[in-house]
Amino acid sequence: MKYPKLKAGESPDTYFTESPVTEADILQMVQQLAMYRLSKGRALTECRLVFSHLQTLLQFHEYEVFALLLLDTEHRVIGFRELFKGALEFACVSPREVVKIALEHNAAAVILVHNHPSGDPKPSQAHRALTATLKNALNMIGTHILDHVVVGHEGCVSLAERGLL
């Protein structure tokens, strides 16, 4: 990753600054790095790192965002797409649009992700119902849901880890 105020360090994945950076600069760099880590062709090998990148991308939105992490048959990233934005606590999700995006990208699998602007990543009954609806719709086209991750300031909650898929 290149950024005007950074220089690569001697060790891999290390950098040093050429000049002072602001907090906004740091947040922008962190978001760029998270997007880089979820860029096309990258293999997803560690759930905790994926959760960390998703949290970096979504935790500061003031509104709810629903997104898809689209994956190929080897679970390498095809892309990350923010699909729906909603009011403070609710984004309207259209199963038809989710299926359409999965087909457009020829995704073999997806990770559903959305944030909670309140900061608390606890999933609700509505999230479980949405996950079941999307699972049925995506199964019809041969795309599997690997997880539904809820992002908050306090961390991420995986519905797969909780046995709710």
Buried (B, 14 or more C-beta within 10 A) or exposed (E): EEBEBBEEEEEEEEBEEEEEBEEEBEEEBEBBBBBEBBEEEBEBEEBEEBBBBBBBBBBEBEEBBBBBBBBBEEBEBBBBBBBBEBEEEEBEBEBEBBBEBBEEBEBBBBBBBBBBBEEEBEBEEEBBEBBBEBBEBBEEEEBEBBBBBBBBBBBBBBBBEEEBB
